[in-house]
Amino acid sequence: MSLSSPVVATQSPGPDVSALESRLRTDIAAQRLKLPVLPNVALEVLSSTLDDAADAQRLANLIQKDQSLATHVMRVVNSPLFRGSMEIVALQQAIARLGMVRIREIALTASLKNALPAKCSFQLLMDEAWQLGFATGLWAKEFARTTRKNVEISSLGGLLYNVGSSLIAVELSKREPSPSLGDAKYLMASLGSESGAALVDNWKLPAVVGTCIQYVGDFGNAPGNKDEVATVEAGRAVAVAMRQDTIDADQIVELDAVQHLNLYPEDIEELLAKSEQISNALESMIL
C-alpha cells in the first residue's frame, strides 16, 4: 500500500517531457545540476543538531551570527503556539523556555529553507513540497521517538526527503518554453529523489539521509538503514494523509514501514492524537 504525494502527477509524460526528463537525469548524474550552497551558519546549526555535546550557549551564538535567522527564530517563538503569557525577548530565554531541541528545529528549518532559491515560476509547487517535507520531518520524529530510533536523523531525513523536488522546480523555471504545471509535477516526482540525493552528497550530510531520500516510497528495496527509512516513510504517509484530510489509522498500520517498526493499531492511534499539535507547529514555524 502507498500514499502518494500531492506533487505527484497521474498523467503519463508526452515525448517532449520524456526527452526533458532524460536530459535532466543525465545532468544530475554528471553533476551539472546547479545546487545551492549551504551557508556556514546553516552548516553549523546542522552540525549542532547532530552533536549531542552541543550546548545552549553555542546554539544561541550560532543563531546570532545570522541576523535574519535570529529574527525568524524570535518571530516563531513569539507566535501564539510558543509564546505563553510573556514575550520572549532573548535567544537564551527562548532556549530556556522551549528547550534546545525545539529551537534547533526552528533554526535548522529556516536555515535549510533559506538555502534554496527564494522564488521561481513554480513557487506554489516549491512551497507545497517544502511544507510536505517539514510535516514529514515532524511526523518522522514522532515515529522515531515512539520506536526509540534515531530522532535527529529521522527528523532531518523527513525534512529533506523531497527537497530535490524543489530543486527540479527551480531548474524547470529556467527552461524555455516553460513546462505546464502538470508536466512540472510529473518531473518533480520523477527526478526529486535523484536531485535530493545529489544535494545531500554536495552538502556532505550523513549518508543515511541520502538513503532516506532515495528509498522513501520504496522501503522494500532500501539496501540498509531500514529503521531510518521506515520512520521517514511512515512520517510521510501521515503527512500526506493529513494534507488530504484522509488520515486512517487502519491504512497507516498496514504500511510495510510501519510493520517494520513493529507498531500496532493502538500505537498509531496514540501517534495520530498528536495531529493538532503537529498542525499548530506547522502553522507557527512556517512563517
C-alpha positions as CSV (number, residue, x, y, z in Angstrom):
1,M,0.0,0.0,0.0
2,S,1.2,3.5,-0.7
3,L,0.0,7.1,-0.2
4,S,1.1,9.4,-2.9
5,S,2.4,12.9,-2.5
6,P,0.3,15.9,-3.6
7,V,3.0,16.9,-6.1
8,V,2.8,13.6,-7.9
9,A,1.1,13.9,-11.3
10,T,-1.1,11.0,-12.5
11,Q,-0.7,11.7,-16.2
12,S,1.8,9.9,-18.5
13,P,4.5,12.2,-19.9
14,G,4.5,13.1,-23.6
15,P,7.6,12.7,-25.8
16,D,8.8,16.3,-25.1
17,V,8.6,15.7,-21.4
18,S,10.3,12.4,-21.6
19,A,13.2,13.9,-23.5
20,L,13.5,16.7,-20.9
21,E,13.4,14.1,-18.1
22,S,16.2,12.2,-19.8
23,R,18.3,15.3,-20.2
24,L,17.8,16.4,-16.6
25,R,18.6,12.9,-15.3
26,T,21.8,12.9,-17.3
27,D,22.6,16.4,-15.9
28,I,22.1,15.1,-12.3
29,A,24.3,12.1,-12.8
30,A,27.0,14.2,-14.4
31,Q,26.8,16.7,-11.5
32,R,25.8,19.5,-13.9
33,L,22.7,20.5,-12.0
34,K,23.3,23.7,-10.1
35,L,23.0,23.0,-6.4
36,P,22.5,25.7,-3.7
37,V,25.4,26.3,-1.3
38,L,24.6,25.6,2.4
39,P,25.6,28.8,4.2
40,N,28.2,28.5,7.0
41,V,25.7,29.3,9.7
42,A,23.2,26.8,8.4
43,L,26.0,24.2,8.3
44,E,27.0,24.9,11.9
45,V,23.4,24.7,13.1
46,L,23.0,21.4,11.3
47,S,26.2,20.1,12.9
48,S,25.0,21.2,16.3
49,T,21.7,19.3,15.6
50,L,23.8,16.1,15.1
51,D,26.1,16.8,18.0
52,D,25.0,15.5,21.4
53,A,27.6,17.7,23.1
54,A,26.3,21.0,21.8
55,D,25.1,23.3,24.5
56,A,22.6,26.2,24.7
57,Q,25.2,28.9,24.7
58,R,26.8,27.6,21.5
59,L,23.4,27.3,19.8
60,A,22.5,30.9,20.8
61,N,25.8,32.1,19.4
62,L,25.3,30.3,16.2
63,I,21.9,31.7,15.6
64,Q,23.1,35.3,16.4
65,K,25.7,35.1,13.7
66,D,22.9,35.5,11.1
67,Q,20.5,38.4,11.9
68,S,17.8,37.2,9.5
69,L,17.9,33.8,11.1
70,A,17.8,35.2,14.6
71,T,14.8,37.4,13.7
72,H,13.0,34.4,12.2
73,V,13.6,32.3,15.3
74,M,12.3,35.1,17.6
75,R,9.3,35.7,15.4
76,V,8.4,32.0,15.7
77,V,9.0,31.6,19.4
78,N,6.7,34.6,20.0
79,S,3.9,33.1,17.9
80,P,0.7,32.1,19.8
81,L,1.8,28.5,19.9
82,F,5.0,29.1,21.8
83,R,4.9,32.5,23.4
84,G,2.9,31.8,26.6
85,S,1.9,34.7,28.8
86,M,5.1,36.7,28.4
87,E,7.0,37.9,25.3
88,I,10.3,36.2,24.8
89,V,13.0,38.8,24.2
90,A,16.3,36.9,24.0
91,L,17.5,33.7,22.4
92,Q,18.8,32.3,25.8
93,Q,15.3,33.0,27.2
94,A,13.8,31.2,24.2
95,I,16.1,28.2,24.7
96,A,15.3,28.0,28.4
97,R,11.5,28.2,27.7
98,L,11.2,25.9,24.7
99,G,14.4,23.8,25.0
100,M,17.3,23.2,22.7
101,V,15.6,20.6,20.6
102,R,12.7,22.9,19.6
103,I,15.0,25.9,19.0
104,R,17.4,23.9,16.9
105,E,14.4,22.6,14.9
106,I,13.2,26.1,14.2
107,A,16.6,27.3,13.3
108,L,17.5,24.3,11.1
109,T,14.2,24.5,9.2
110,A,14.7,28.2,8.5
111,S,18.4,27.7,7.6
112,L,17.7,24.9,5.1
113,K,14.8,26.7,3.5
114,N,16.8,29.9,3.1
115,A,19.5,27.9,1.3
116,L,17.0,27.2,-1.5
117,P,16.2,29.8,-4.2
118,A,13.6,32.2,-2.9
119,K,11.5,32.5,-6.0
120,C,10.7,30.6,-9.2
121,S,7.8,30.3,-11.6
122,F,6.7,27.1,-9.9
123,Q,6.6,28.7,-6.5
124,L,3.4,27.1,-5.4
125,L,4.8,23.6,-6.1
126,M,8.0,24.5,-4.3
127,D,6.1,25.7,-1.2
128,E,3.9,22.6,-1.3
129,A,7.0,20.4,-1.5
130,W,8.7,22.2,1.4
131,Q,5.7,22.2,3.6
132,L,5.2,18.5,3.0
133,G,8.8,17.8,3.8
134,F,8.5,19.8,7.0
135,A,5.4,17.9,8.1
136,T,7.1,14.6,7.2
137,G,10.1,15.6,9.4
138,L,7.8,16.3,12.4
139,W,5.9,13.1,12.0
140,A,9.1,11.1,11.4
141,K,10.5,12.4,14.6
142,E,7.4,11.2,16.4
143,F,7.6,7.8,14.9
144,A,11.3,7.7,15.9
145,R,10.6,8.7,19.5
146,T,7.8,6.1,19.8
147,T,10.1,3.3,18.5
148,R,13.3,4.6,20.1
149,K,15.1,5.1,16.8
150,N,17.4,8.0,15.9
151,V,15.3,11.1,16.3
152,E,17.7,13.6,14.8
153,I,18.4,11.6,11.6
154,S,14.7,10.7,11.2
155,S,13.7,14.3,11.5
156,L,16.4,15.5,9.1
157,G,15.6,12.7,6.6
158,G,12.0,13.7,6.7
159,L,12.6,17.4,6.3
160,L,14.8,16.8,3.3
161,Y,13.2,13.8,1.8
162,N,11.7,15.7,-1.1
163,V,14.0,18.8,-1.2
164,G,15.1,17.6,-4.6
165,S,11.6,18.3,-5.9
166,S,12.2,22.0,-5.2
167,L,15.5,21.9,-7.0
168,I,13.8,20.4,-10.1
169,A,11.1,23.1,-9.9
170,V,13.8,25.8,-9.9
171,E,15.6,24.1,-12.9
172,L,12.3,23.9,-14.8
173,S,11.6,27.5,-14.3
174,K,14.7,28.3,-16.4
175,R,13.5,26.3,-19.3
176,E,12.0,27.7,-22.5
177,P,9.3,27.0,-23.2
178,S,8.2,26.5,-19.6
179,P,6.7,23.1,-18.9
180,S,3.0,23.0,-18.0
181,L,2.0,22.7,-14.3
182,G,1.1,19.0,-14.8
183,D,4.4,18.3,-16.5
184,A,6.3,20.1,-13.8
185,K,4.6,17.9,-11.2
186,Y,5.5,14.8,-13.0
187,L,9.1,15.8,-13.4
188,M,9.4,16.9,-9.7
189,A,8.1,13.5,-8.7
190,S,10.2,11.6,-11.1
191,L,13.5,13.3,-10.5
192,G,13.2,14.6,-7.0
193,S,14.9,11.7,-5.2
194,E,17.9,11.8,-7.5
195,S,18.5,15.5,-7.2
196,G,17.9,15.4,-3.5
197,A,20.5,12.7,-3.0
198,A,22.9,14.8,-5.1
199,L,22.3,17.8,-2.8
200,V,22.9,15.7,0.4
201,D,26.2,14.5,-1.1
202,N,27.1,18.1,-2.0
203,W,26.3,19.3,1.5
204,K,28.2,16.4,3.0
205,L,25.3,15.3,5.1
206,P,25.3,11.8,6.7
207,A,24.9,9.1,4.0
208,V,21.8,7.8,5.8
209,V,19.9,11.0,4.9
210,G,20.6,10.3,1.3
211,T,19.3,6.7,1.7
212,C,16.1,8.1,3.2
213,I,15.7,10.4,0.3
214,Q,16.3,7.7,-2.3
215,Y,14.1,5.0,-0.7
216,V,11.2,6.7,0.9
217,G,8.3,5.3,-1.1
218,D,10.4,2.3,-2.0
219,F,11.0,0.9,1.5
220,G,11.2,-2.7,0.5
221,N,14.3,-2.1,-1.7
222,A,16.2,0.0,0.8
223,P,19.7,-1.6,1.0
224,G,20.3,-0.5,4.6
225,N,19.3,1.9,7.3
226,K,15.9,0.3,7.3
227,D,14.9,1.8,10.6
228,E,15.5,5.4,9.5
229,V,13.9,4.9,6.1
230,A,10.9,3.3,7.9
231,T,10.4,6.3,10.2
232,V,10.6,8.7,7.4
233,E,8.3,6.7,5.1
234,A,5.8,6.4,8.0
235,G,6.0,10.1,8.7
236,R,5.5,10.9,5.0
237,A,2.4,8.7,4.9
238,V,0.8,10.5,7.8
239,A,1.9,13.9,6.5
240,V,0.3,13.2,3.1
241,A,-2.9,11.9,4.6
242,M,-3.1,14.9,6.9
243,R,-2.8,17.3,4.0
244,Q,-5.5,15.4,2.2
245,D,-7.6,15.2,5.3
246,T,-7.8,11.4,4.9
247,I,-5.9,10.0,7.9
248,D,-7.0,6.4,8.5
249,A,-5.2,4.6,11.3
250,D,-6.1,1.2,9.8
251,Q,-4.4,2.2,6.5
252,I,-1.3,3.6,8.2
253,V,-0.8,0.4,10.3
254,E,-0.8,-1.7,7.1
255,L,2.2,0.1,5.6
256,D,5.3,-2.1,5.3
257,A,7.4,0.6,7.0
258,V,5.0,0.7,10.0
259,Q,5.0,-3.1,10.1
260,H,8.9,-3.0,10.2
261,L,8.7,-0.6,13.1
262,N,6.5,-3.2,14.9
263,L,3.7,-0.7,15.6
264,Y,0.2,-1.8,16.5
265,P,-3.1,0.0,15.9
266,E,-3.1,1.4,19.4
267,D,0.4,2.8,18.9
268,I,-0.8,4.5,15.7
269,E,-3.9,5.9,17.4
270,E,-1.7,7.4,20.1
271,L,0.6,8.9,17.5
272,L,-2.3,10.3,15.5
273,A,-3.6,12.0,18.6
274,K,-0.8,14.5,18.1
275,S,-2.3,15.7,14.8
276,E,-3.5,19.0,16.2
277,Q,-0.1,19.6,17.9
278,I,1.7,18.9,14.5
279,S,-0.7,21.2,12.6
280,N,-0.1,24.0,15.1
281,A,3.7,23.6,14.8
282,L,3.4,23.7,11.0
283,E,1.3,26.9,11.2
284,S,3.6,28.6,13.6
285,M,7.0,27.5,12.2
286,I,6.4,28.2,8.6
287,L,6.2,32.0,8.8
